[in-house]
Amino acid sequence: MTTTEKISIRFQDLSSVRRRTDAVRNWALPILIVLVFVVASATVPEFFKFETIRSILLLTSITGIVAVGMTAVTLSGNLFSLGVTSSAVFSGVIYVWVGQATGSMYAAAAVAIVAAVVIGLVQGFIVGLGLNTVIVTLAFGSIIYGLIAILTKGEVVQAQGVNLEGFATFQIFGIPLPIYIFVVFTALAWFLTEHTLIGRNVHLLGSNKNTARNSGISPMGTTIWAFTAFSLSIGIAAVLQTSQMHQIQADNLPGLTMDVVAAVLVGGTAVTGGDGSPVKSAIGALFIATITQVMVLMSIPEGQRYFVLGVIVVALVVVLHLLRKAGTR
């Protein structure tokens, strides 16, 4: 056997390994969710009911929308935003205040989403200058939280004399509107990420910033676009969540940031950027919501739920990381 033939066989073997590892990475989480549904249906009496499934999907919709938006930031090589909760609460407060002032939930939603996008644009510009994403978003999170506390004086902000619940109460075939918005938002994010020039630029920037720059891609412009998509998701999720709760307070949504980060990681998006998908992040959010709901139905105490969920997330992230390394050898 010649050297050329040996090299050819070696490349074929490597290609076969990559295909197998990619297949495992792509299908492991959906299969795991199906297994969880099967096991829970057989062991948890109240699980396989329409109300339970709807509750899981509704819980998924809020976390999932933000996780899908966060995927753009992570794909671009900018890690994660750690100011999700404060930005969402701020948009929720704006939603209630503008709703009270105008009497229109549509005008309130538009202003709340614009406010979230403006905050995201500023953060994206600063990160685009080369500053660390974690530091910038943590700082903004603290600033926004403080601003909310000052403006609301730590009190609950409630809508009085105006109906702002329409986005949460509207249903089609018994399915709440937030679930439809989640599906549509995920589909749009997938299309933009996988089938447009800006999506290609996000992938390339996350894979290698220097190569992207040499290819004529603007790191600043691409980073701003990623943060804009992310902040848009925060604004939408904040409106939907506030519509469900009928009120908002500075210390609400304490676990949202970690749930979103966990969903992106469980979905398999590479922390270093360049590899991932909004659809996978949406599936990651569904997995987390499903596990959480199962533990709630099993009456597992909150502290133990956080522990179990944390262990599962870490285990999945480690496995996905090892599979990714195996596929790139």
Number of C-alpha atoms within 10 A of each C-alpha: 5 7 8 9 10 11 11 12 12 12 12 12 12 16 15 13 16 19 13 15 19 17 11 14 19 15 11 14 21 17 12 12 18 12 12 16 20 13 12 20 15 12 13 14 11 15 22 15 11 12 13 16 15 15 17 22 22 23 21 25 29 25 31 34 31 35 35 32 27 29 37 34 28 28 30 30 24 27 21 21 26 22 22 26 25 27 28 30 28 23 30 32 28 25 32 28 18 20 24 19 12 12 18 15 22 16 14 25 26 16 18 28 24 17 20 26 23 15 18 26 21 15 23 28 17 18 22 20 11 11 14 13 21 16 14 17 22 16 15 22 19 14 15 21 20 16 15 22 16 12 12 15 13 13 14 14 18 18 23 14 9 15 15 28 19 14 19 20 13 12 14 8 5 10 17 19 18 27 22 16 17 25 16 13 21 25 15 13 22 18 13 16 22 16 11 11 11 17 22 16 25 31 26 24 26 26 19 15 19 13 12 18 15 9 12 9 19 17 23 17 15 22 27 22 22 27 31 24 21 27 30 24 26 31 29 26 25 30 30 25 26 25 24 16 11 18 20 26 20 26 15 14 16 13 11 20 21 14 19 31 25 23 31 33 27 28 32 25 24 24 20 15 23 23 20 21 23 30 20 26 31 28 23 31 31 25 25 24 22 24 19 20 19 22 19 13 14 15 10 14 10 12 8 11 18 14 11 15 16 13 12 14 19 14 13 18 20 13 15 25 18 12 17 18 12 15 18 11 9
